[in-house]
Amino acid sequence: MSTSPLEQKQFPIGKFEKPHSISSTQIQQWIIIIKTFPKTLRKLVDPLSKDDLKLTYRLNGWNIQQLVHHCADSHMNSFIRFKLGLTEDSPTIKPYFEDRWATLPDTLQVDISESLKILEGLHIRWTTLLESLSSKDLKRVFIHPEHGQSISLAENIGLYAWHCNHHLAHIEQALQYQNNNEK
């Protein structure tokens, strides 16, 4: 199945596909991605200028600054969803309008260093929690009201490992797009 050029830009690493079965090895690989994300992100964005942070990965896409702040917003929400899933029986989580959040003043005006600090502390706590999960914990679920689906904590680990790589690819794409246009 081929994808459109727009979809290729929106999903440079493809859409998340839930495996039919999730092994403990796969969980550990995903946790490593989540654990190392703040350092990988920082390495990618630290050398960037204020002008670079305004680069977008596609026409009408978020700029790099918005992507970094979005990761902080999204990962905070995910961390809370894990805690709800661990402490309540099949809770219905609260979705949010990420596109609207990306246009709020804290996203458009605050230096990305603040979200990088959030991500660093959050990911330490998050991976500590993830590394402690038992096989029974990984089967716990929360309900996402947009889809009406039960999402297991194991699946959500995979989704957020994908999310980390997805937005790293967007930032790399924005920088590549700029480099290609300068030639």
N, C-alpha and C positions, 0 to 999 in steps of 0.2 A: 504494500500500500504506500503510494507516494504522498508526500506532504507538500503543501504550498510553500512558496518562498517566505511568506509572512509567518506561517507556522514554524518553519525552520528557524527563523529569527526569534520567535517567542519561546521555542523549546529547543535550544541548541544541542542539548544532550538527550532529547526525546522526552516524552511524558513519562511520569512515574508509572511503572507497571508492577503491581503487587505479584510477587511470586506465588505459585500454587501452594508451595510449602516453604516455610522459613526455618532454616537450620540455625543452630546456635553459632556456627561459624559465620553465617551471614549476619546475624545480629552483632557479633563482635566486630566485623568489618564495618558495619554501619556506625557503630558507636565510635570507632576510631575516626571516621569522617567527621562526625559531630564534634568529637573532642578536639580535633586539630583545626577545625574551621576558623576560629578566631585568629590563630597564628597565620594560616594560609591567606585569609582575607587581608590581614594587616600587611603582610609581605607584598600583596598585590596593590594595595591602595596607598601605603605610606609614601611612595615616591611621587604621587600624583599632585599636581598643582590644583589650585581652586578652579582654573579653567578646565582642567582634565575632569574634575568631578562633575562638570555639567554635560559631559559627553553622554550620549544615549546609545543603546545597543541596537535600536531600530527607530524608524520614523514614528513619532508619537509614543515612544517607549519611555520608561523611567530613566533618569540620568543616574550616574554612578552614586551620587550623594543620596538620592532617593532609595536606591537599591540597598545601600549600607544601612540606612535607617529602617527600611522595611525588614531587613533580616533581624534587627533587634526587636522590632514590634512582633514579627511573626514567631520568632523563637521564644519570646516571653509568653505569648499565647500558648504555644505548644507545651512549654514547661508546665504551665498551669493545667493544661488538659491532661498531662500525665499524672499530675498530683490528684486531680479530680478522679481520674480513672482508677487510681490506686486506693482512694479513700471513700469512694461512693460506688454504689451498685449501678452500673450502666448509666452514668449521668449523661444528660443532654448538654452538650457544650454550647457556648455562645459564639456564633460566628461574628465576623466584623468586616466592614467594608474597607479592605486594604487599599483599594484605589483612592478612596476618600482620605484615608490616613496619610497617604503619600503626598497629599497636597496641603497638609496642615503646617502651621508655622514652625513647629519643632522639627519637621522633616526638611523644610525648605531653607531654614535660617540657621539651624544649629550645626556646628562643626561636626564632622563624622567621628572625630576622636571620642566624643561622648558616647555614641552608639558602639564604637569599638570597645570602650571600657565596659559597657553593659554586657556585650557579647562575651568578653573574656571572663567576667565573674559569673555570668549566667551559665556558660558552658561548663565551667568547673562544677557548679552545683548540679547541672543537668546530667553530665556524664557520671558523676558520683551516684546519682539516683539510678541511671540506666544500668550501670555496672552492678548494681545491687539487686536487680530484678530476678526473681526466680522464674522457672518455666510456667508456674501457675500465674504469676503476676503478668507475664507477657501475653497471656490469653485474656486478661481483663479488657473490657471494651468501654468506649464512650460512644454516644450517638451524635452524629453530625446532622443537624436539622435540615441543612440545605439539600442533602441527599437522602436523609432518612436511613443512612447506613450505620451499622455498628462497625467501628474501627478498632481493631485490637491494638494494644500497646506495641506489640511486635511489628505490626504493619506501620504504625506511626513512626517508629524508629527508622524504618526504611524510607518512608515518605520524607522525613526531615534530613536524612543523609542525602537523598536526591535533591531536596530543596537547597541545601548548602552548595552542592555541585552545580545546580541549575543557575544560581545567581553568581557564582564565581565565573561560570561560562558567559553570563551576560556582561560582566565587567570586562572580561577578556575580549569579548565581541565588540564592545564599545571602543576599547583601545585599538583593536585591529581595524575597525571601521574608520577611525580617525587616521590611523597610519596609512591606510589605503587611499584616503582622500587627499593626503598631503603629497602623494607622489605624482 
